[in-house]
């Protein structure tokens, strides 16, 4: 089995590879409810949003330094009382799936969320994505609801399932 290394992603080093992974998911799956490939300019805004929000972008590289996958989290809903909740996503390059990299990235994101004193992680998963659902359940995420037929892609209505992991942090949450 090849050696993989966890890295903190940067715009300079990883934006093009992340864009390729996003665009493959957009064009060939229901992992993203988008129709058109993203442009390089979108990556500038995406990385700025992550940096400004203090949100991690964690990657995993193969032995040649090629990005095999990445994960991040961001704002769940843009209201102050949701400050302890994030929505995460993990994407694995099509040539690197089935090697346990998604689980490794999820474990890194969970650790980052705890370190950042967050309380709940939310995953919005296409209800037909059995692999992602199995991954989340294996990490202790619970199914908390499904929104039927909220997306439409590839000529089909898509159901969006939400999975949640409650963390034991923060020790002393505060209002305001």
N, C-alpha and C positions, 0 to 999 in steps of 0.2 A: 504494500500500500504506500502511496506517495505521501510525502511529508507536507503538511500544511501549517501555516503560521498565521496567528491572529494579529491584525494590525489596526491602527487608527487610520481611517481613510482621510485623504486630503484631496482637495480640488485638483491640485497640480498633478498628483500622481494617479488618481483613480477616477476622475470625472468621466473620461472617455469610456473606460471599462464599465462603470456603473450605467452610463447611458446605453451601452450595447445590451446589458442585461435587462434594463427596463424595457427597451424597445423590442427585444425578443419576447418578453412577457406580454407586452401590449399587442403585438401582431399575432402571437401564436397561442395565447391562453386567456383564461378569465381571471388570472391573478390580479390584473389591473383592469378596472372598468373604464378603460380609455380606448379610443379608436385609432388615433393617429400617433405615429412615433414622435417622441419628444425631440427637441432640437438642442444643440450644444448650449445655446443661450439659457435654456431652462435649468441646466445644471448649475449655472452661476447663482441663480435665485435659490435653488434647492439647497446648495451648500451654505449660502448666506443665512437662510432660514434656520438651518441646523445649528450653525455657529452662534447666531444671535439668541437662539432659544436655549443654548447650553445642552443641546441634544447630541448624543454620540452617533458617529457613523463608523461602525465596526466592520472590518473586512476580513476575509480569509484568503491568503495567497498560496499558490502552489509552490513547489520547490524552485520554480523559475521566476518567482515574483509576479506571476500573472494572477489577477483577481479572479477567484473561483466563486465568490459570493459575497454578499454584504447584508447588513441589517441596520436598522435605525428605529428611533421612535420620535414622536413629535406630539404636538397639541392634540388632545382628544376632542375637546370642544372649547371654543374661545370665550369662556366665561370664567371669572376668577375662582369660583368654588370648585372647578375641575382641576385645580393646580397640582393635585397629587395623582392625577390619572393621565396616562399617555396611551397613544395608539401606536403599535409597532408594526414593522414589516420586515420580512427577510426574503431575499431573492438569491437563488443559486444559478450560476451559469449552466446552460443546458448540458454541457460536456462534463459537469462535475456533480450531477444529481445522484442520489442514492449512496453517498459515501459518508453520511452522518454529519455533513457540514452545516446543514440547517439546524440540527440540534446543538451543535457547538456554538453557532452564532446566537441562537436563542438563549443559551446559558450565559453567554457574555452580556447580552442585552438585559437579562434578568438581574445579573450582578450589578450592571451599571445603574439600573433603576433603583435597586436597594441603596447603592452608594450615593445616589442623588435624592434619597429620602422620599421616593415616590411610594404610593400605596396600591395602585391598581394598574395593571397592564391589560389593554384591550387589543384583540386581534379581530379584524373584519375579514372573514374568509369566505370565498365563494363556496356555497354549501355542497357543490359537487367535487370540491378539492379534497378527496379522501386522504391524500398524503399529508397535507398541511394540518388537517383536523387530527389525524393520528399523532403527528408530531406534538401538537399543542396539548392534547390529552395526556400524552406520555410525560409531559413536563408539569402536569398538575393544573392546567387550564380547564375551566368548566364552561360548558355551553350555557350561555345566559339568554339566548334568544335568536330567532331567525326572522329576518324581514323578507317575506315572500315577494318575488317578482319586482324587485326595486331596480334591477339593472336589465339592460337589453343589449346583447352582443352576439354576433355570429348567428343571428336569426332566432335567438332563444331568450326567453325571460330567465333572469338569474336571481337566485335567492342568496341573500347575504347573511351568513351565520356569524354571530359574535361569540368569542371565547374570551374569558377573563381569568387573570391570575391575581389574587389578592396577596400582597406582600405584608410582612410584619413591620414595615416602616411607614411613616416616620414614628419615632418614639413619642413625640409630643406635637401632634398636628395643631395648627392655629388657624383661627378665622382671620380673614382680612389680609 
